[in-house]
């Protein structure tokens, strides 16, 4: 967790276990999955993370929010390294509204 500015937090995760990005490109230093929490009148979480670091990601969310609940999960990407933990997130926070575009919801159903 990193407080970037006032109520904006980086909750992404570093994954040093991955050797190749998209199974093609060497990444000797691993990968960073970007996700953020913005706390204002409403609480918004931007994107999820890869399944490898999902447990850590959920713990970071709980650590920042304490007893608060997120209002929105904004899904900007549907690639697995950005979306793999959407269902795990919804198990923890079932009342959260998912925000995305039309194709986002078509892909989620798959």
C-alpha positions as CSV (number, residue, x, y, z in Angstrom):
1,X,0.0,0.0,0.0
2,X,1.3,3.4,-0.9
3,X,-0.6,6.6,-0.2
4,X,0.0,8.6,-3.4
5,X,-1.8,11.7,-2.6
6,X,-4.4,12.5,0.1
7,X,-7.0,9.7,-0.5
8,X,-5.5,7.9,-3.5
9,X,-3.7,4.6,-2.7
10,X,-1.7,2.3,-4.9
11,X,-2.8,-1.2,-4.1
12,X,-1.1,-2.9,-7.0
13,X,1.1,-5.9,-6.5
14,X,4.6,-6.9,-7.6
15,X,5.0,-10.4,-9.0
16,X,8.5,-11.7,-9.0
17,X,7.5,-15.2,-9.9
18,X,6.7,-14.4,-13.6
19,X,9.4,-14.8,-16.2
20,X,7.5,-13.9,-19.4
21,X,5.0,-11.2,-20.1
22,X,2.2,-12.6,-22.2
23,X,4.3,-15.8,-22.6
24,X,6.6,-14.0,-25.0
25,X,8.6,-11.2,-23.5
26,X,11.3,-11.6,-20.9
27,X,10.7,-9.7,-17.7
28,X,13.7,-10.5,-15.4
29,X,12.4,-8.1,-12.7
30,X,8.9,-9.5,-12.6
31,X,5.7,-7.7,-13.2
32,X,3.7,-5.0,-11.5
33,X,-0.1,-5.2,-11.5
34,X,-1.7,-1.8,-11.1
35,X,-4.7,-1.1,-9.0
36,X,-5.8,1.9,-7.0
37,X,-8.3,3.0,-4.4
38,X,-9.8,6.5,-4.4
39,X,-11.5,7.5,-1.2
40,X,-13.8,10.5,-1.6
41,X,-17.6,11.0,-1.1
42,X,-17.7,7.5,-2.7
43,X,-15.0,4.8,-2.6
44,X,-13.8,3.6,-6.0
45,X,-11.3,0.8,-6.7
46,X,-9.7,0.7,-10.1
47,X,-9.0,-2.7,-11.6
48,X,-8.2,-6.0,-10.1
49,X,-4.9,-7.9,-10.2
50,X,-3.6,-11.3,-11.5
51,X,-4.7,-14.4,-9.6
52,X,-1.2,-15.0,-8.3
53,X,-1.4,-12.0,-6.0
54,X,-5.2,-11.8,-5.3
55,X,-5.0,-12.8,-1.7
56,X,-2.5,-10.0,-1.0
57,X,-4.6,-7.5,-3.0
58,X,-7.8,-8.2,-1.0
59,X,-5.8,-7.9,2.3
60,X,-4.5,-4.5,1.1
61,X,-8.0,-3.3,0.4
62,X,-9.2,-4.4,3.8
63,X,-6.2,-2.8,5.4
64,X,-7.0,0.6,3.8
65,X,-10.8,0.6,4.1
66,X,-11.0,-1.0,7.6
67,X,-14.8,-1.1,8.2
68,X,-15.7,1.0,5.1
69,X,-17.1,-0.7,1.9
70,X,-16.2,0.3,-1.6
71,X,-19.0,1.7,-3.7
72,X,-17.5,1.0,-7.1
73,X,-15.1,-1.4,-8.8
74,X,-14.1,0.3,-12.1
75,X,-13.0,-2.3,-14.6
76,X,-10.8,-0.7,-17.3
77,X,-9.1,-3.9,-18.6
78,X,-10.3,-7.5,-19.0
79,X,-7.0,-9.1,-19.5
80,X,-6.5,-11.7,-16.7
81,X,-3.6,-9.8,-15.1
82,X,-6.1,-6.9,-14.5
83,X,-9.3,-8.8,-13.9
84,X,-8.6,-12.2,-12.4
85,X,-9.8,-11.3,-8.9
86,X,-13.1,-9.6,-9.7
87,X,-15.1,-12.6,-8.4
88,X,-13.0,-12.8,-5.3
89,X,-13.5,-9.1,-4.7
90,X,-17.3,-9.5,-5.1
91,X,-17.3,-12.3,-2.5
92,X,-15.8,-9.9,0.0
93,X,-17.8,-6.8,-1.1
94,X,-21.0,-8.1,-2.8
95,X,-22.8,-4.7,-2.8
96,X,-20.2,-3.0,-4.9
97,X,-21.3,-1.6,-8.2
98,X,-19.2,-2.7,-11.2
99,X,-18.5,0.0,-13.7
100,X,-17.3,-0.9,-17.2
101,X,-18.3,-0.6,-20.8
102,X,-20.6,-2.8,-22.8
103,X,-17.8,-5.2,-23.8
104,X,-16.6,-5.5,-20.3
105,X,-19.8,-7.1,-19.2
106,X,-20.0,-9.4,-22.2
107,X,-16.5,-10.6,-21.4
108,X,-17.3,-11.0,-17.7
109,X,-20.1,-13.4,-18.5
110,X,-17.6,-15.7,-20.3
